[in-house]
Amino acid sequence: MFDYLSSRGVDPARVSSIGHGELKPIADNTTAEGRQLNRRVMLIRTDSGM
């Protein structure tokens, strides 16, 4: 996602990327459905005042 945003004109200095890998799953990794749920990208705007 980082590369995609920077290739679309977003200043790389304004983007950060954190990979949690197996440390913070949101579902059980022992099932195919759980592994699918754990493959995700989250975008969080920090300049929107929220």
trRosetta pair geometry for C-beta under 8 A, 3 or more apart (Angstrom, degrees):
i j d omega theta_ij theta_ji phi_ij phi_ji
1 4 5.5 -55 -148 37 35 115
1 5 6.2 32 157 -18 68 105
1 17 7.2 159 67 -110 93 109
1 41 5.0 140 -45 -166 138 142
1 43 6.9 -147 178 -76 148 99
2 5 6.2 -59 -150 36 26 106
2 6 6.4 16 158 -10 63 110
2 12 7.5 61 179 -133 94 89
2 15 5.6 149 -134 136 80 130
2 17 4.4 -52 -57 -58 134 133
3 6 6.0 -60 -144 43 29 106
3 7 6.1 29 157 -20 66 110
4 7 5.9 -61 -148 37 26 109
4 8 6.5 15 156 -11 63 112
5 8 5.8 -67 -151 42 31 106
5 10 4.1 -32 162 42 94 140
5 15 5.5 148 92 -97 140 154
6 9 7.9 163 -171 22 30 10
6 10 5.7 -84 -86 69 40 82
6 11 7.7 0 -120 167 79 9
6 12 4.6 24 -109 -75 127 92
6 15 6.6 -121 -59 32 92 149
10 14 6.4 -112 171 70 90 113
10 15 5.9 77 128 -46 122 125
11 14 4.6 73 78 5 96 108
11 15 7.5 170 91 -8 53 91
12 15 5.7 -68 -146 41 43 107
20 23 4.9 -115 180 61 80 100
20 24 4.1 -43 169 34 144 109
22 25 6.7 -12 -155 -43 50 104
22 29 7.3 3 -135 -67 93 162
25 28 7.5 106 131 -91 138 13
25 29 5.6 -98 -114 -46 165 103
25 34 7.4 41 172 167 130 101
25 38 4.7 -30 -139 -113 91 127
26 37 6.0 -110 82 138 100 107
26 38 6.1 172 36 -98 76 68
26 40 7.5 -1 19 15 132 144
27 31 7.9 -78 147 59 110 101
27 33 7.2 -100 158 120 147 75
27 34 3.8 -159 131 -145 106 76
27 35 7.7 -113 90 -34 113 22
27 37 3.9 62 1 77 147 134
27 38 5.6 -127 46 -48 92 87
28 31 5.7 52 95 16 107 98
28 34 3.9 -86 72 -115 62 161
29 34 5.5 -130 -76 119 22 119
29 35 5.6 71 -143 -81 64 79
29 38 6.3 -4 -89 -11 87 159
30 34 6.6 31 45 50 51 146
31 34 4.3 93 59 6 88 104
31 35 7.0 -155 90 -5 47 84
32 35 5.8 -55 -148 37 32 110
32 36 6.4 35 152 -22 64 105
33 36 5.6 -54 -151 34 31 114
33 37 6.6 31 152 -18 64 104
34 37 5.7 -54 -150 35 34 111
34 38 6.4 30 153 -19 65 108
35 38 5.6 -58 -149 37 33 112
35 39 6.9 33 153 -22 65 100
36 39 6.1 -54 -155 28 34 107
37 40 7.2 -10 168 -41 45 118
45 48 4.3 57 118 -17 127 118
45 50 7.2 76 83 28 98 120
